[in-house]
Every structure is written in structure tokens, then in C-alpha cells.
Amino acid sequence: MSAASQAFDRWIRSSFPQMNEELEELYYVRDDRADVEGVGDAIKAALRDEGHAHVLALWREGNTGEGFDSAFEVLGNVGLYMAALRRHELTNPAREERSPFREASSLALHVGASIGMAPRFATAHLATRNRAVRGVRKSFTFLPDEFLFIDENARGILAMQRAADALFRILPLGVTNPVADVQFAAAADALREAIAINARLFDTLDVDRFFWSVRPYYKPYRVGRQEYRGANAGDFSGINELDLLTGLCRASDPHYAQLLVDKMLFMLPEDQARLRECMRHTSLMDEFLALADVHGGEAWFRSPLAAFVEICDLFAETARQHHAMLVERFIVGPAARMNERHMAGVTASGPPLDVLLRALQLLHDFRTAAPRKDVETRSIDLMRLRALC
Ligand code: HEM
């Protein structure tokens, strides 16, 4: 990393979260916590100007060609800075046609394009690629609830990645190969871990702190002219690898295909490649279905099938938890109690909450193989396989 990148990184790990946290404490004691304009203006100005000095140094330096890791760190740091400017209402895409932060935009566009990612901070910056320095990882504030959220998210993502990796290695073996048993078992263990993590988040994360002091940093903002949606814990390929490998979601479905296309650039290039790879294979469910009519009664078929159905059940449980517990408790509940005039900024992806909830419901229904009249889920196929276990 160049001296300018290192100085920016040090600032992002020290003064930046300190100033954000000071602002959060000012907002949190207000009657209307969503009304942050005109509050803490001196701190906001310091945050903007100190960050700008670092951005300017990097922007002047240009692309130093120091490789992916260094570029990725710079993209994350300029992204965290721009997301904080958005959170503190120093910019708002609804009232501007282009970002007022021209150098930060140029830097983000340049670096993002050079590594093949959207020009904003991505989930990986705060999760699986959040490099700790002496135990301290990057964050917007030092609030315990923010660390709880980013740490459990990262653990959840790692668990899903382990499950996807285990299933992926079954493809060359074939579902009826007896040695696939260890891979099904590894995937089941990883999914149980993901379930435990979701339950822990539900039990321990403070609803108000999350909603008022953590979530606002995940709003959409403009980079240059274009508005980019916020990051969310779903921007990693593991979840979609699980969708496609199990066969519960299909890349041929128009809703699902759109989702894959939309999230591509929010993922690491290696995740993008893994996802493309999964789109080119027959799912495990389709492999079982192709054998079911003729071999449904045979032991070599039924034993791995039972392991596969268990995977589908565990994966469905993670989807139920996400929808009925996490989204409901930490987004829908507090949003319902919020002043109507602030509703526009609630979701990370930008659409109104009811539109977002419908999209999340559809994913939930795919992953739980729930029967639906309007879209084709795997409800009937999974019922048929379950009956053969
Ligand atoms: C407090 C905890 C969490 C809350 C409140 C939450 C809420 C949400 C919301 C509201 C979205 C839609 C994004 C948007 O606003 O536009 C979303 C997306 C997503 N989240 Fe979470 N989430 C939480 C934790 C997690 C965890 C731990 C995981 C798994 C590691 C996860 C996986 C996903 C995925 C995969 C998506 C993309 C849509 C999908 O494919 O289902 N989330 N989340």
C-alpha cells in the first residue's frame, strides 16, 4: 500500500469511527432520531474535510498498480467515507443529480472499474475481507451493536460459504456416490451453524441501536451521476450457490435471474466467477429427480436423498429465520413506529419497504419450496422426493 493509502486506512480505523459515533450519540437522544440535519455540524464538517484531504492525496496519486488487495482496500475506504457522508445528510441522491464529492466519486469509479466491482463499499469490505489490525476491524462507529452486527454477519457468510463449498464438491462425484456422505454432513453442519448465528443475532442485537445507529450507513448514494444501492449481508455468492446447487432457485426463473444480474458487481470477482460456474451445472435436486422414477426404491438412492432433503430443510430454516425473525424484528417493526416522512430512506436497496418485502418473500418462498400460484417453486418436486426417503 502507498503512504497515502496507509494514512487513509489509519484514519478510517480511528478518527472516522470516533466522529461518526459522536454524531450517533447526538442523534440518538433527539425526539425525532431520523431528523439529523443541522445537528453536530462542526463534527460533520471535520469528517467531510479530513476525509477529503485523504481522498485528494489518493486521487492525485492515481492508480498505483499495487494489485487487487490494495485497490480493494482503497475502494472500501472511500466507500465507507461516502456512505457516512450520505448517512449524515451531507449528500442525498433524492435532491442531487450528481454526487457533490467529485474527487471521491472519481477515485471510487476508477478503482471500482479497475477491479471489476461497483464503485462503492461492498459487504465484503466489512465482512469476509475486513482485515483486522491488532484485533480491530473496520466499522462506521465503535458501538458494540455495530460490532455485533458485522461480526455475526461475517460468521453467517462464512458458514454459508462452507455449506456451498461442501455441496459444490459433490458435483463431480455424482449424488449417488457413497463418499458424498461426508460432503452432505459438512454442509449440514455449516447450515446448523448459520441457524445458530441467526438466532444469536435475533436474541442479542439491540433493535433501536441497530435501526437508528447502524442501518443508516447502508443507504444508497450517488457516485458521480449514478445512484448505487446500499450493501447488504446478502452480497456474497455462497447463498446463491446454495440456491442453485440445491435447485431450490433456478437461474432460468426471470425474477431470480434478475437478482443474480443485479448483484454481480456488488460481489468480489472470485465470487462472481463461482456464481457463473454454478449456473452451468445441473442441480442436485434435478440429479435426484432424473433417477427417482426408476430407482426411487433402491438403498443407494434413498440414503443420499435423505441427506439432501435434510440440507433443503436446514437451508429453508435459515430463510425462515431471515424473513420472519431478522427482517421482521429489526426492519419492519421499527419502520412501523417511525415518522411517515422519513420512510423513503429505510431500505438499503432503495425501493419502498413493501416492494422490498415482496421481493424478500419470493426468495423465502423459493428457499422453503412453498407452494405459490403465481411462480413456480420446487414445492411439488421436493414433496415427491421427500416421499421417497
Ligand atoms: C440483523 C440482521 C439482519 C437484518 C435486519 C437483515 C435484513 C435484510 C434486508 C432488509 C435485506 C434486503 C436488503 C435491502 O434492504 O434492500 C437483506 C438482504 C439479504 N440478507 Fe439480510 N439481514 C440480516 C442479517 C443477515 C445475515 C446474518 C445473512 C446471512 C449471512 C443475511 C443474508 C441476506 C441475503 C442473502 C440477502 C439478499 C436477499 C436474499 O438473497 O435473500 N442477512 N437482509
Boltz pocket constraint, residues with backbone or C-beta under 6 A from the ligand:
constraints:
  - pocket:
      binder: B
      contacts: [[A, 152], [A, 153], [A, 156], [A, 157], [A, 160], [A, 198], [A, 201], [A, 205], [A, 232], [A, 233], [A, 234], [A, 235], [A, 239], [A, 322], [A, 326], [A, 327], [A, 330], [A, 331], [A, 346], [A, 347], [A, 348], [A, 349], [A, 350], [A, 356], [A, 360], [A, 363]]
      max_distance: 6.0
